Amino acid sequence: MRELASEPSAPSLLAHRLTDDATLEALEPWQAAELAKFVAANKAHLDPWIPLGHVVHDEETAERFLRAYAERAARDDGRIYAIRSAGELVGGTVFRRFEYDRRTCEIGVWLAASATGRGLITLACRAMIDWAVHARGMLRVEWQANPANTASIAVARRLGMTREGVLRSASRLGDRQQDVEMWSILAEEWSSPQRLP
């Protein structure tokens, strides 16, 4: 694999400020080493809830993962962002699905245990929903969570989403099936002053 630059504190050309020291910005293939390091450091915290640690094992798999999202962004059917605090990668968000024809998208998130309790995920998701609804005309934004993931469900509530029910044994994570709790918010229900560039 070719060498990739991975300077975590390099300034971003496009960054949305979340707090005085935190930003939401694109996460790109050249940052694969940084993502691989983040996943290795946070694997135990992330693995019970999301597939990131099940697909990113090293720099090579991180680059493949990020390249797939870069290709999806080019097709306008998915995007990935980094959440940075003081320049350090502490989490991220994705449009797991971005279906313009159906005007529906789904947001996914992850965060280091050390960065919890600051509202970064809620702030990042508000910016993403605002962009999806106001800039792109999405009519429905979805959120899926394991019913046992109380932190994820709390974010859905803070975003004003409606719980639509549980899809039993609907998702595979590692070697096990898990239930999925479905939440959503519709464009006419959304009112947020944030803007994602």
Secondary structure, DSSP 8 states (H G I E B T S, - for coil): -------TT---SSEEE-SSSEEEEE--GGGHHHHHHHHHHHHHHHTTT-SHHHH--SHHHHHHHHHHHHHHHHHTS-EEEEEEETTEEEEEEEEEEEETTTTEEEEEEEE-GGGTTS-HHHHHHHHHHHIIIIIT--SEEEEEE-TT-HHHHHHHHHTT-EEEEEEEEEEEETTEEEEEEEEEEEGGG--------
